[in-house]
């Protein structure tokens, strides 16, 4: 959520930030609406003040025996009172319109985010690992994983497309991955483990910016609750409407949860295989920090996600997203892209973002510095550490063998109950 005071004081900087997002200048429109709202509020305050003043004068006129003046004042008070509901309704409408306008606008990019309209403008920061040299042509996971227990047909009979039914050691491998990631993030990266609701209300979805812009990407129950598209929704909202002590920051939370996405607007993208599903597991990493600490926290968070890929010996590259390719709430984002030999390409497996105070303003989450009087908005950050299904895909493709079997990475063997290879 944008700060109207920032727009008042920095209209040109606001428009420049929007331009980097590919949007037209909007400060003049927003400030005109803001001026109209403040004028209405000033008029209401003047009307209330005059009503209170006239009410006092009625008593004075009656005491002085001036009935004509008293009656005139009573008529004035009645008129002011009668006009007030319409003014209050106009204020509510204008306030809601301004709020909705601001809520529909993405966060402004940080100064060190590169310009660019789409993924072509992203910058590669680093690479880790060397892609394996196969002595056979590696296949995409969708072509050999069904024989290992990644069953799309059974899932389709009960749920439709973009669902999977995992069987036997394949199901064990997915469970092992989630447990392994959660263990590393809690014991090595310092994130506190949480078990969160999978259903949230409108205000929670609004707080982390899934509403209103991404309504079509969510699944909604018949009673109006929303299935989480990521546990960022429930983790970040854990501090909703809180005033935190400075000593309590940073807060670092993680959860392994199923996530649900309708994938609206993604028709034709990754329709084969396990990359883009309506239901999937993910380990989410959420941080709440002081404003001056959030940039360093983003580097720390991204490193925690990288450590998973390195432990699994999966080659990847780290990308700094350009302004036009970042998510709605982000002011700066790193994507980690894992190497998939079956596609001969790097594909996103984690996205780590610093949202600044953008979400905190929507959630009204603040902190108080030690010895200070006022409160400040916190900064929030989120990232995948990692997406379990996509990591499963990366293991299948990178560890595949010529006979269709898949070796289990060494880091996962303690979680696999003696299974060291998936066999057709």
RARAKA-V558057 format. One record per residue. N is the residue number from 1. RES is the residue in one letter. PHI is phi as a letter, one per 40 degrees, with the letter a starting at -180 (999 if undefined). PSI is psi as a letter, one per 30 degrees, with the letter a starting at -180 (none if undefined). OMEGA is omega as a letter, one per 40 degrees, with the letter a starting at -180 (999 if undefined). Layout:
n=(N	N)
res=(RES	RES)
phi=(PHI	PHI)
psi=(PSI	PSI)
omega=(OMEGA	OMEGA)
//
This chain:
n=(1	2	3	4	5	6	7	8	9	10	11	12	13	14	15	16	17	18	19	20	21	22	23	24	25	26	27	28	29	30	31	32	33	34	35	36	37	38	39	40	41	42	43	44	45	46	47	48	49	50	51	52	53	54	55	56	57	58	59	60	61	62	63	64	65	66	67	68	69	70	71	72	73	74	75	76	77	78	79	80	81	82	83	84	85	86	87	88	89	90	91	92	93	94	95	96	97	98	99	100	101	102	103	104	105	106	107	108	109	110	111	112	113	114	115	116	117	118	119	120	121	122	123	124	125	126	127	128	129	130	131	132	133	134	135	136	137	138	139	140	141	142	143	144	145	146	147	148	149	150	151	152	153	154	155	156	157	158	159	160	161	162	163	164	165	166	167	168	169	170	171	172	173	174	175	176	177	178	179	180	181	182	183	184	185	186	187	188	189	190	191	192	193	194	195	196	197	198	199	200	201	202	203	204	205	206	207	208	209	210	211	212	213	214	215	216	217	218	219	220	221	222	223	224	225	226	227	228	229	230	231	232	233	234	235	236	237	238	239	240	241	242	243	244	245	246	247	248	249	250	251	252	253	254	255	256	257	258	259	260	261	262	263	264	265	266	267	268	269	270	271	272	273	274	275	276	277	278	279	280	281	282	283	284	285	286	287	288	289	290	291	292	293	294	295	296	297	298	299	300	301	302	303	304	305	306	307	308	309	310	311	312	313	314	315	316	317	318	319	320	321	322	323	324	325	326	327	328	329	330	331	332	333	334	335	336	337	338	339	340	341	342	343	344	345	346	347	348	349	350	351	352	353	354	355	356	357	358	359	360	361	362	363	364	365	366	367	368	369	370	371	372	373	374	375	376	377	378	379	380	381	382	383	384	385	386	387	388	389	390	391	392	393	394	395	396	397	398	399	400	401	402	403	404	405	406	407	408	409	410	411	412	413	414	415	416	417	418	419	420	421	422	423	424)
res=(X	X	X	X	X	X	X	X	X	X	X	X	X	X	X	X	X	X	X	X	X	X	X	X	X	X	X	X	X	X	X	X	X	X	X	X	X	X	X	X	X	X	X	X	X	X	X	X	X	X	X	X	X	X	X	X	X	X	X	X	X	X	X	X	X	X	X	X	X	X	X	X	X	X	X	X	X	X	X	X	X	X	X	X	X	X	X	X	X	X	X	X	X	X	X	X	X	X	X	X	X	X	X	X	X	X	X	X	X	X	X	X	X	X	X	X	X	X	X	X	X	X	X	X	X	X	X	X	X	X	X	X	X	X	X	X	X	X	X	X	X	X	X	X	X	X	X	X	X	X	X	X	X	X	X	X	X	X	X	X	X	X	X	X	X	X	X	X	X	X	X	X	X	X	X	X	X	X	X	X	X	X	X	X	X	X	X	X	X	X	X	X	X	X	X	X	X	X	X	X	X	X	X	X	X	X	X	X	X	X	X	X	X	X	X	X	X	X	X	X	X	X	X	X	X	X	X	X	X	X	X	X	X	X	X	X	X	X	X	X	X	X	X	X	X	X	X	X	X	X	X	X	X	X	X	X	X	X	X	X	X	X	X	X	X	X	X	X	X	X	X	X	X	X	X	X	X	X	X	X	X	X	X	X	X	X	X	X	X	X	X	X	X	X	X	X	X	X	X	X	X	X	X	X	X	X	X	X	X	X	X	X	X	X	X	X	X	X	X	X	X	X	X	X	X	X	X	X	X	X	X	X	X	X	X	X	X	X	X	X	X	X	X	X	X	X	X	X	X	X	X	X	X	X	X	X	X	X	X	X	X	X	X	X	X	X	X	X	X	X	X	X	X	X	X	X	X	X	X	X	X	X	X	X	X	X	X	X	X	X	X	X	X	X	X	X	X	X	X	X	X	X	X	X	X	X	X	X	X	X	X	X	X	X	X	X	X	X	X	X	X	X	X	X)
phi=(999	c	c	c	c	c	c	c	c	b	c	c	c	c	c	c	c	c	c	c	c	g	b	c	c	b	c	c	c	c	c	c	c	c	c	c	c	c	c	c	c	c	c	c	c	c	c	c	c	c	c	c	c	c	c	c	c	c	c	c	c	c	c	c	g	c	c	c	c	c	c	c	c	c	c	c	c	c	c	c	c	c	c	c	d	c	c	c	c	c	c	c	c	c	c	c	c	c	d	c	c	c	c	c	c	c	c	c	c	c	c	c	c	c	c	i	c	a	c	c	c	c	b	c	c	a	b	b	g	b	d	c	c	c	c	a	c	c	b	c	d	c	c	b	c	d	c	b	h	c	b	c	c	c	c	c	c	b	b	g	c	g	b	b	b	c	b	f	d	c	c	c	c	c	c	c	c	c	c	c	c	c	c	c	c	c	c	b	c	g	c	c	c	b	b	b	c	c	b	b	c	d	c	c	c	c	d	c	g	c	b	c	c	b	d	c	c	b	b	b	c	c	c	g	c	b	c	c	c	a	c	d	c	c	c	c	c	c	b	d	f	b	b	c	c	d	c	c	c	c	b	b	b	a	a	b	b	c	b	b	b	c	f	c	g	b	d	g	c	f	c	c	g	b	c	b	b	c	b	a	c	a	c	b	b	b	b	b	b	c	d	c	b	c	c	c	c	c	c	c	c	c	c	c	c	d	c	c	c	c	c	c	f	b	c	a	b	b	b	c	c	c	d	c	b	c	c	d	c	c	b	a	a	b	b	b	b	c	c	b	c	c	c	f	a	c	b	d	b	a	b	b	b	c	c	f	c	c	c	d	c	c	c	f	b	b	b	b	c	c	g	c	c	c	b	b	c	c	b	b	b	a	a	c	b	b	c	c	c	c	c	d	d	c	c	d	c	c	b	c	b	c	c	g	c	b	c	c	d	d	c	c	d	c	c	b	f	g	c	b	a	c	b	d)
psi=(k	k	j	f	e	e	e	e	f	h	e	e	e	e	e	e	e	e	e	f	g	g	l	l	k	f	e	e	e	e	e	e	e	e	e	e	e	e	e	e	e	e	e	e	e	e	e	e	e	e	e	e	e	e	e	e	f	e	e	e	e	e	e	f	g	i	e	e	e	e	e	e	e	e	e	e	e	e	e	e	e	e	f	e	e	e	e	e	e	e	e	e	e	e	e	e	e	e	e	e	e	e	f	f	k	l	l	k	k	l	e	g	k	l	l	l	f	a	f	f	f	l	k	k	e	l	k	k	l	k	k	k	j	k	g	l	j	k	l	k	e	f	f	f	f	e	f	f	g	j	j	e	e	e	e	e	e	f	f	a	l	h	l	l	j	k	k	b	f	e	e	e	e	e	e	e	e	e	e	e	e	e	e	e	e	e	f	e	f	g	k	k	k	l	j	l	k	f	k	l	l	e	e	e	e	e	e	g	g	f	k	f	e	g	e	f	f	l	k	k	l	f	g	g	l	k	k	k	f	k	f	e	e	e	e	e	f	f	g	k	h	l	j	l	k	e	f	f	k	l	k	k	k	l	k	j	l	l	l	k	k	f	h	k	g	g	k	f	k	h	f	k	a	g	e	j	l	f	k	l	k	k	j	k	k	k	k	k	l	l	e	f	f	e	e	e	e	e	e	e	e	e	e	e	e	e	e	e	e	e	e	f	h	j	k	l	l	k	k	j	k	l	e	f	f	l	l	e	f	k	f	k	k	k	k	k	k	k	k	j	f	e	f	h	l	k	k	k	f	k	k	k	k	j	g	b	g	e	e	e	e	e	f	h	j	l	l	k	k	k	f	l	e	l	l	l	k	l	k	k	l	l	l	k	h	a	j	e	e	e	e	e	e	e	e	e	e	f	g	l	l	f	g	f	l	k	k	k	k	e	f	f	e	f	f	g	h	f	k	f	k	k	k	none)
omega=(a	i	a	i	i	a	i	a	a	a	a	i	i	i	i	i	i	i	i	i	a	a	i	i	a	a	a	i	a	a	i	i	i	i	i	i	a	i	i	i	i	i	i	i	i	i	i	i	i	i	i	a	a	i	i	a	i	i	i	i	i	a	a	i	a	a	i	i	i	i	i	i	i	i	i	i	i	i	i	i	a	a	a	a	a	i	i	i	i	i	i	a	a	i	i	a	i	i	a	i	i	a	a	a	a	i	i	a	i	a	a	i	a	i	i	a	a	a	i	i	i	a	i	a	a	i	i	i	i	i	a	i	a	i	i	i	a	a	i	a	a	a	a	a	i	i	i	i	i	a	i	a	i	i	a	a	a	a	a	a	i	i	i	i	a	a	i	a	i	i	i	i	i	i	i	i	i	a	i	i	a	i	a	a	a	a	a	a	i	i	i	a	i	i	a	i	i	i	i	a	a	a	i	i	i	a	i	i	i	i	e	a	a	i	a	i	a	i	a	i	a	i	i	i	a	i	a	i	i	i	i	a	a	a	a	i	i	i	a	i	i	i	a	i	i	a	a	a	e	i	i	a	i	i	i	a	i	i	a	a	i	a	i	i	a	a	i	a	i	a	i	i	a	a	a	a	i	a	a	i	i	i	a	i	a	i	i	a	i	a	a	a	a	i	i	i	i	i	i	a	a	i	i	i	i	a	i	a	a	i	i	i	i	i	a	i	a	a	i	a	i	a	a	a	a	i	a	a	a	i	i	a	i	i	i	a	a	i	i	a	i	i	a	a	i	a	a	i	i	i	a	a	i	a	a	i	a	i	a	i	i	a	a	i	a	i	i	i	i	i	a	i	a	i	i	i	i	i	i	i	i	i	i	a	e	i	a	a	i	i	i	i	a	i	i	a	a	a	a	i	a	a	i	i	a	i	i	i	a	a	a	a	i	a	a	i	i	i	i	a	i	a	i	999)
//
